[in-house]
Amino acid sequence: MMDKYFDYRKHRTDFKTEVIAGVSTFLTMAYILFLNPVILADGGFDFGGVFTATVLATAIACFIAAFYAKTWPVGLAPGMGINAFIAYGVCLGMEYTPAEALGAVLVAGVLFLIISLTPVRAWLINSIPKSLKLGIGAGIGLFLAIIGFEIMGLTGDHPVTLVTLGDLSNPLLLLGAGAFISMIVMEKYKIKGNIIIGIIAFSIIAWVTGLAKFNGVASAPPPMTHLFAFDLGAALSASMVTVIFTLFFIDFFDTAGTLTSVANVSGKLGRDGKIQDIDKAMLSDSVSTVAGSLLGTSTVTTYVESAAGVKAGGRTGMTSLVIGLLFLACIFLAPLATSLPKEIDGAALIYIATLFVRNIVDIEWDDIAEAGPAVLAMIAMPFTYSISHGIALAFISYAAIKICTGKTNVSPAIWVIAVASVISFVVA
C-alpha cells in the first residue's frame, strides 16, 4: 500500500530507507519538544499546554506533508526564533497576552496560506535580496544566543555596561557549558541527534548529583490549555501590523530557504532553476501554521534539519510520516520535559544559534551596499531585543542606500516593506 502511494521505485528508495530517514530527521529536531515549552512559558504560556500542543502540531504538520506534499521528505514543527520572538518580543516586550499572540500567529498563517495559493508566492521569494535573507537569519541566531546566555546565567544585568558576566561558580551553568561543548563535538563526529543527546546526558548528571529535580519520564498528556484560545481582537489592530508582518516574513522566507536547501540535496531542483512541487510544500507549511495556532503553539515551519533525513536516503512523504509518528509517541513525556535544567536548555539554544549564524559566509561581503544592511539586521536584533525591529531597520537602510547610490531598480517589495517599516516606527 505504502509502496504504491509514495511510489518508492520512481523516487529510487524503499520502505526501510524511508523509515531510517524519518528516524534520522526526528533525532535532529526532537529538541523542540523541550525547548518550545520552555521558551513560550517565559512569555506567560502554560508549559504543559504548550508541550501537548507542540507534539500534536508537529505530528499533524508532518502528516499533512506526508499525504499532500508526498514528494517532500521533510519535518515540520514550531520554529525556533519565531517562538522566542513571540515569548520575549510580543508577550514580554509588547505586553500582549498569549491569546493575543496566538491570534497574530493565526492571522499570519492565514496570510501565508492565501499567498501560497497565488502567484504572489514566487514574486515574493524572488524579490528579497539574498544578503538580507542571510542577515536576518543570522540576526535571529544572535537573538536566540542572547536568550540562551540569559537562561544559562552566563550574563547578568549591569547598571553601566548593561550586561556582565554571570556566576561561573554555578554548577548547573558549568553543566550547561559541558552540554554545549558536547553538542559541537558530536556534530564534528557526525553523530545524529547531538542536541537531544547532549540535553538528556547532562540532565542525567544533574539529576544524579542532586543539582536538579527529576519529575519522572511519562504521564498522561497535560491538558491543552491554549486550545482555540486565540484572541483576534488585538491581532486585527493597527499596533499588531508589525508583529504579523514579522511572523509572516520569518515563516515564509525561512520555509522557502529550507525547501530550496532540501531540494538541492534531494535532486528536486530542475535545470531551469525551478523547484518541483514547491507549491504543495509551501501550502502544507501554511496550513500547519494555522493548525498550530488553533492548538496553542507558535508558528509551525519546515525544519532545515530535514536535510539529515534526505542525506540518509529519504525521498518521499513516508519520511514525514515516520517523523510525525515518532513525535506523537512522545506525547506522554511531559514529566521528562519539566525535569530538564534551564541552564542545559539555554546551552542548546546557544548551539542552535551557531547554526543560524554560520550562513553569513554567503553574504556578498565585497559589496558594502548589500553587506551593510545585512549586518545591521544581525546586530539590531539582539541589541534591540526585537526581531521585528531588526527586520525593519534592515529594509529601511537597504532602501535608503539604493536611493542614495542611484540604484533604484530593485523589486517594488523592497519599497513597500521599507515604507511599512517607517510607518511602524512612527505609530509605535
Secondary structure by P-SEA (a helix, b strand, c coil): ccccccccccccccaaaaaaaaaaaaaaccccccaaaaaaaaacccaaaaaaaaaaaaaaaaaaaacccccccccccccaaaaaaaaccccccccccaaaaaaaaaaaaaaaaaaaacaaaaaaaacccaaaaaaaaaaaaaaaaaaaaaaaccbbbbccccccccccccaaaaaaaaaaaaaaaaaaacccaaaaaaaaaaaaaaaaaccccccccccccccccccccccccccccccaaaaaaaaaaaaaaaaaaaaaaaaaaaccccccccccaaaaaaaaaaaaaaaaaaacccbbbbbccaaaaaaaccccaaaaaaaaaaaaaaccaaaaaaaccaaaaaaaaaaaaaaaaccccccccccaaaaaaaaaaaaaaaaaccaaaaaaaaaaaaaaaaaaaccccccaaaaaaaaaaaaaaaac
